[in-house]
Amino acid sequence: MGPSNISVILPTYQRPGLLRLCLASLLQQTLPACQIIVGRRENDFDSAAVIAEFAQQSDGLVRDAIVGPNDNLVCSMNAALAMTTGQLVALTDDDAEFPPDWLQRMVVVFDDESIGGFGGRDIQATNPGEAETVGKLQWFGRIVGNHHLAIGPVRDVDVLKGVNCCFRGDVLREIKFDRRLRGLGNVSNWELAVCFAFARRGYRLVFDPSLEVVHHTGPRQDGDSNNRGGFNGAAHSDSVFNETLLVREHLPLLGRIGFAAWCLLIGTGSTPGLLQFPRLIAKEKGGEKHCSECGSRSKVVRQRFSVQPCRSVNFNDEASHYFTNGRAFWRNRASP
């Protein structure tokens, strides 16, 4: 495939400094994109100024796709996707930087017609480590990410990460980004919808840990501080809803039964099941009973049933929140 056959799209919201770094590295690719389209809100004037600057530098290669002032990430990405013409569409975030051969390495993979999507690792300075199990959907619905920790050979996966991936353009434009997903600004787990849709069409998703981008994990401007050292109850609830909707929809019957049992009884560190509560309660009794931040996992667990932003919490008060807000949480799990 030639340089005119790959489009790049990314969303942005009020992070002009990071956007500038991102666009600068995209314009230094050894294989230029045919389009770089940035989805932005109409009232994000700082981002608009950066895009206009790079549009002038690139003779119109960089363009913006404008959405409403309250539209979320999915709306932004759908608007950008609708403007693409490339046979391939590369996806990323405005807080990423790329090696010069990023696009060139992705293009050659798609000579294999069985491959629908290709992606790689995002290097995060604040989250070092290594993992060999990456991007897998287990039979009972548990998703293992670890894309930022990936090591090992090139292999097929179930899920790619949105900061560093590329898909066949005609199929992606048919699928689009799922508008059922919830999120005020950021929309967690949107990658699941895209990857599962490609898999249901019979395409392979391939992951190469050596295809690296630098992911600065910049602060979000919509109040969602999850996975960035904080906790936001409403955003967490949206994330759980999105994951549950997409996993249940994708799994066969046995997997859906296993998923329901796993969610109810075991869960994860941020969405614990019932069998984890004795351990969590014991942990709380041995530690602080108040917090003003949500940086540790125990603090996140204390607040995960609340739909309010991060606040100071008394654990005794939070016990009653479990019974009132916990029912709403499990309704999200059981009936998205």
Residue, then its C-alpha position, 0 to 999 in steps of 0.5 A: m500500500g502506498p502513502s495515499n492509503i492510510s488515514v490517521i484519526l485522533p480525538t482531542y479535548q483541551r490538551p493543546g500542548l500534548l496535541r502539538l507533540c502528537l501532530a509534530s511526530l505524525l508529520q515526521q513519518t517516513l511513510p506519510a499519511c494521506q490524512i490526519i483528522v483530529g476530532r474536537r469540540e466546537n468550543d475547544f478553541d485552544s485545540a482549534a488553534v493548534i490544528a490550524e497551525f499544523a494544517q498550514q504547515s502540512d498544506g491541509l494534511v491535518r484537518d479537524a472534525i468538529v462536534g458539539p460542545n457536549d459531545n463525547l469521544v465516540c462522537s468525535m471519532n465518528a466525525a473524524l472517521a466519516m472524513t477518512t478515505g484511506q484503505l487503512v485507518a490508524l487510531t491514536d490519542d492526542d497524548a501519544e508520540f510516534p517513532p518515524d516508521w510507525l505508519q510504515r510498519m503498520v501498512v506492510v502487515f495488511d498485505d495479509e488479507s486475513i488481518g483486520g487490525f494491527g497494534g502495539r505497545d504504548i510505553q508509559a513512564t509511570n507504569p513500568g513492568e512486563a507482561e506476556t499475556v496481552g489483549k485477551l478475552q478469557w472464556f468467562g469474560r475477563i479481559v486482560g489488557n496489559h498492552h503497555l507492559a507487553i513483551g514477547p513475539v508477534r501474536d494474535v489477540d482479542v483486543l487492541k488498544g486505541v492509542n496504537c492500532c490500525f484497522r481496514g478502513d472500509v470495514l471500520r467505516e461500516i462498523k463505526f464507533d459504538r454510540r450506545l457506549r456511555g461517557l461524559g467525555n472520555v468513553s472507556n472500552w470503546e476498543l472492545a466494540v471495534c475489536f469484537a466486531f472485526a472478530r465476528r467478521g472473521y478477521r484476525l487482530v495481530f499485536d506486535p510489542s515491538l511496535e511502540v508509541v510513547h503514551h504520556t497519559g495526559p490528564r483528562q479535562d472531563g473529570d475522569s481521573n480513573n487510571r490516572g491516580g484518581f477516581n471518578g464514580a460516574a466514569h467508573s460506572d460508565s466503564v463497567f456498563n460499557e464493558t458489560l454490554l460489549v462482553r455479554e453481546h460477544l460471548p456465547l451462551l456458556g461464556r455469558i453464564g460464566f461472566a455473570a458468575w465471575c462478576l457476581l462472585i469474584g470480579t476485579g480489584s476495581t469492581p470486586g465481587l461478593l467473595q472479595f468483601p471480607r478481605l476488603i473489610a479486613k483491610e479497611k479495619g487495619g488502615e485509615k478510615h478517612c481519605s481525601e484522595c483516591g490514589s490507592r486501590s483500597k480507596v477506589v474500592r471504598q468509593r466504587f459504588s458511588v456515582q459522585p466524583c472523588r470526595s472525602v469518605n468515612f468507611n462506616d458511611e460507605a457501608s450504607h452506600y454499598f446497599t443503596n448504590g450497589r444495587a444500581f451497580w449490579r443492574n449495570r452488570a446484569s442489564p446493560 
